[in-house]
Amino acid sequence: MRRWTGMVGLTWASLAWATPPVAIDVGHYLARSGATSAYGVAEFEYNHSLAAVIAARLAADGVPVRLIGHRGEMADLQARPQQAEDAGAGFFLSIHHDSVKESHLQPWVWNGQPRRYADDFAGFSLFVSRLNPRLAESLACASAIGGALREAGLKVATHHVGRAEDGRAWADEANGVYFYDNLVVLKRASVPAVLLEAGVIVNRDEERQLAGAERRALTAAAVETGLRACGFAPAVANQSASAGSETR
């Protein structure tokens, strides 16, 4: 099995944790790697790369970070928020990339391999659980992150609307936030918790963007902006200097 080590060379131990760390959770794991993209890439690969960018950006601006699930071996979903709690995290953010219902996927061939795509769906979405004990803070931060993503020019994904059978409903339609009550990593967290679907990887054009440094840096900047707005990342003097960087 492929093992993920040496994420980005960040020296977490050297950070002065004057404020609680932000837990960045890499969604899925190697044995069950999530959705498969239109070009045949496992979702975990995208989650891993974006989480690294977000973590490095926050760390560069003095925000303590705890990465969870980045080695690809963490199958126990309940252990993820527990690990965040054990690390003293003040906020939990789970990173994912989106797909669509099976009925919306269409066949095509890429590099001689059969693949599936859904180009009519795109955009980001965020999820909170009403079973999380700190729902108000979770929702405030999700809305702040969603607002920052919209300000950066990204669109809200609307294809989760109407999926009440699995507990999904709008929490903040303008900023792309849904309720999804039974997501384990959100409802089991004792701290404010948000799940981010950064974009739709079965959309062939959006997948190309999501795989690029520019989109990842833009998403990381929006996450940082949102966390600062809701008080989980303190303002720092060098924020503007690092705003365009992707050193993670």
N, C-alpha and C positions, 0 to 999 in steps of 0.2 A: 504494500500500500504506500502511496505517495505521502510523505509527511511534510507539513509546512512548518518550517522553522526560520528563525532569524528574520522576523517580519520586515522591519525597516531600520534596524540598528538603533532604535530609540532607547535612551537610558532612563527608563521609568524610575528606577531607584534613586536617581540623582535629583528628581524633582522635589521641591519643597511643597508638600501637600498642605498648604495653608487652607485650602478649600477641599471639600470631598472630590475624589476623582469622578470623571464621567466614564461609565462602563460602555464600551463599544463592542457589541455582540455581532460576530460574523454568522449570518444566518445559514442554516443547514450544516452538513458535514460531508466528508468524502464518500462515505458509504451510501448516503442518501443525500445527493447533492442538489436537490431542488429541481426547478424547471430546466428544460433544455432550450437553448436559444434557437433562433431561426438559422444560425450558422453552425449549430451543433456544439455550442460551448455550455458547460454545466453552470447553473446559476451560482454555485459556491465560488467559482472562479471570480465572477463579478463582485460578489459580496466581499470576498477576501481583499480584492484590490481596492475597492472603494473604502472599506473600513480602514485600511492602512493609510489612505490619503487623509481621511477625516482625523484619524488618531494623530498623525504627524502634524497636521495643521494646528490642531488644538495644543499639542505639546510644544510646538514652536512658539506659540503665544502664551505659554506659561500655564496652560490648563492641564492638570494632572489627568491621566487617562489609564484605564485598565482594559486591555483587550481580552475578549472572551471568545473561545471557540476558534481561534485563528490557526490552530494546528490541524483542524479538520477531523478531530477524533471525538468531539463532544456530542455524543448521541442523546444524553439525558437532558431534555429540555428544562426540567425543573432545576437542574444543577446550575444552569446559566444565571438566573437571577440570584441564586444562592451564592454563587461565586462573587457576583457583584456586591452583595451584602457583606460577605466576608472581607472584601477588600475595602469596605467603608465607602462605597460609591454613593454619590448623592443623586445620580440620574442614570437611567438605563436606556440605551438606544440600540435597537436591533436593526441591522442592515440587510435588506433584501432587494431582489429585482423581480419584476412582475411577469406573469403570463396571463392567459385568458382561459375560459372554459374550452374543453375539448371540442365542442360543437363549432367553435369559431375558427379553429385551426385549419389551414389549407395546405395541401402537399406541394412540395417543389423539390428540386434536386440541386444540391450545392456540392461542388468538387466531387461529383460522382456518387454522392450519398443522398438518400432520401431524407428530407427534412420537412419541418412544418413551420408555417408562419401565419401572422395575423396583422397585416399592415394597417387595418382600420382602427387599431387600438394603440394609444400612446399616453404618456404622461406619468406623473408621480402621484403617490397617495401615501397617507399616513394613518396609523391606526392606534387607538387607545382602547383600554378595557374598562368598562364600568365596574368590574370586580377588583380593580386595583385600588388599594386603600387611599391613594393620593391622586384621585381622578382629576380634580380641578387643576392641579399643577401639571399633570400629564397633558391634559387638553390645552392648557395655556402654552406649553412648550411646543406641542404639535402644531398649533395654529401659528405660532411665531416662526417655526421652521418652514411651514407651508407658505406663509406670507413672503418670507425671504426667497423661497424658490420661485414664486410667482413674479416677484420683483426682478428676478434674474432672467425672466422671459420664458420660464418653463410652464407647461400646461398641466392642469389637474386631470388625472385619470378618472373617468366617470363610469367605467364598466363594472364597478362593484355595487352600483346602485341596484336596489331590488333584490339583493341576496339576503333577505331577512331570515331565510332558513338556517343560515349559519351565523346569525347574530350581527350581521353588518347593517349599518344605517348611518346616515350622515350625522356627524358631530359638528362639523364646521364646513359646509359645502364650499364657501368662497375660497378656503385655503386647503381644500383637498383632504380633510380629516374625517375618518370614519370611526364609528364604534365597531369593535370586533371583540366581543366580551370574552370568548373562550380561548384566545391565544395564550398558551401556557406561559410564555416568557413575560407577558404583560400582566396577567392576572396573579401570577405567583410572586411578582416583584413587590418588595416592601417600600420601594422608592418610586418616584414618578418614572413612568416607562412609556416609550413610544416605539413603534415599529415603522420604519421607512421603506417603502417600495420606491426605489430611485427612478424607475422607468420600466418600460415594457420590452423585454429582450426577445420576444417573438415578433416584434415589429422590426423589419430588416433595416430601415433607415435609423430608427432610434437605437437599435443595438449598436450600430457603428458609432453613434455619438457616445453611448454609455461606455464603450470600450476605450474611449479617448481621454487623454490627459485634461483637455479643456473642460469637458462635461464633469469629470470627477472633481476637478478643482472648484468649479462653480458650485457643485453640490456641497462640497466640504465648507465653502465659504458661507453658504446659506445655513448649514447646520450650526456653524459657529455663531452667526448673527442671531439665529433663533435662540440658542442657549444663552447668549448674553442678554437678550431681551427678556428672558424669563428667569434670569438670575442664577443660572447654573454654570456660567463661565464668566469670571470677573473681567472687567475691562483692563486692558494692558496697554502700555505705551507704544509697543511695537506692532500693534494690530495692523495699521495701514501699511507698514513696511512689508508684512508677510502676506498681505491680501492676495497678491497674485502668484504666490509660490505654491509648488506642489512637492515640497521636500518632505516625504514622510517615510 
